[in-house]
């Protein structure tokens, strides 16, 4: 799977993951459902991809992989705190999109990525489309409450650093799928320890088993494809930009399943995003 297709698949999978997160946090603490989601996904991915010959490369890159796991922990915790405080996921995704600047500059300076005007234009169009669909372009200062805004900023920084640390390991022989296994184990165990420290119950109610199975499936598909895209993309910002288009997918889902309405500004946003994705292909 090439980086472009992987990024598109990740956008679809992570859209489902975001919806499951929203539903699960109505019933469970963040530490609890993230423990099951991450460790469950790690088990599945380990069975599918982890082999004995992968361990030497993991050993050489244990520091960047551990750092990737830690930033995954902080990023996902911050993201879940933000969506608990702000119901408009689009607002949160818009603020978190600042990591595109960090990863674009890193890719140019450190990865020696080419400066491609057309693809940079694609990134800009996708960001503009996300802003239009989410309504974030109309966001005023009174809409910015520092509680969720600060969590979104932290989430953007953490996820930006996560991609950088993972790419370091990828460039030294660790595949995208295997690096994800390590990241999920590190972050999942940290969530477990946090739940135990807070004395949060790890019991799952029988009516929510389906939700947990769904979030693990979406986590495996979405994050697995995303880490493949990180490992192969010529510029990390390209993969992140396509992944950000999941807000468009969530909007379309909202049209059919919830009370979302079709609006001209959002229609323009969908078109801009689609054109942007084509420019990145």
Secondary structure, 3 states (H helix, E strand, C coil): CCHHHHHHHHHHHHHHHHHHHHHHCCCCCHHHHHHHHHHHHHHHHHHHHCCHHHHHHHHHCHHHHHHHHHHHHHHHHHHHHHHHHCCCHHHHHHHHCCHHHHHHHHHHHCCCCCCCHHHHHHHHHHHHHHHHHHCHHHCCHHHCCHHHHHHHHHHHHHHHHHHHHHHHHHCCCCCHHHHHHHHHHHHHHHHHHHHHHCCCCCCCCHHHHHHHHHHHHHHHHHHHHHHHHHHHCCCHHHHHHHHHCHHHHHHHHHHHHCCCCCCHHHHHHHHHHHHHHHHHC
